[in-house]
Amino acid sequence: MKSLRYLNTVLTLIAVLLTVNIWTLWTVTPGGNALSVATEAQAAGLVNAGQQRKEIIDVLKKINADTGEVKSMLSGGSARVRLEAGSSQ
């Protein structure tokens, strides 16, 4: 009997919270716009797809060069790794 009372309390609480959530969505936004799945897309920044692709390629080339430098340091032996015992938190 105790578990049934607990279950009813939890289900009532969930129902109240869902009701408050729906009420908030309908009253805070005009006409319940927040319930709409489709929203307008706002373009921010670059609108030229070609320019955006060029910038992505430039960034990828820089990342590739940086990775090459790290690889050459590791294979050349100029990079050293030192492990220290410390407290783990």
N, C-alpha and C positions, 0 to 999 in steps of 0.2 A: 504494500500500500504506500510505503514511503517513496519508492521509486516512481510510482505513478504520479504522485504529487509533484515530485521534482520535474518529471517530464512535462507535466501541464504548465508548470511555472516557466520552464525554459521556452516552450512553444509560445506561450503568451508573450514573453519578453521579445522573442523574434518577431512575432506579428506586430507588436507595438513599434519596434524599431523600423520595420519595413514600411509601416504606415507613415511614420514621421519622415522617412526618406522620400517617399512619393509626394507627401504634402510639401516638403521643402523644395523638391524639384519643380513642382507646379507653381509654387508661389514666388520663388526667388527669380525665376526666369520668366520673361513675358511669353505667355501662351504655351509654356512647357517646352521651350526650344531645346532644353537639355535632354529631353527624351528622344529627340530626333537622332537617328543613326547617321544620316547624311548631313554634313556641315560643309560650308564653303571653305575652299582651300585658299589660303593667303600666301602668295609668293613673297618670300623674304630673301633678299640677296640677289644672287645671279639668276637671270631669266634666260640667258643664252646658254643652251645646252652644249654647244661646241666649246665655248670658253670654259665651262665647268669641267668638261672632259679633259681639256688641255691642262687645267690646274690639277686635276686628279692624277694625270699621267706624270706631271712634274713632281708631285709629292711622292708618287710611287718610285720614280727614278732616284729621288733623294734617299728614300728609305732603303732602296736596293744598294746604293753606294755606301750608306752607313753600315748596313749588314755586311757588305764586302770588307769594310775596314775592320769590323769586329772579327770576322772570320780570319782575316790575314793576321791579326794580332794573336788570336788563339792558336793558329797553325804555326806561326813564327816563333812562338814561345815568349813573346814580350809581355803577355798578360799573365799575371799570377793570381792565383786564388788562395786565400788564406782563411782557414776555418778557426774560429775562436769559440771556446766553450763559454756559454753565457746562460743567464737565467731565462727560461721561457715563460712568457706571461700569457 
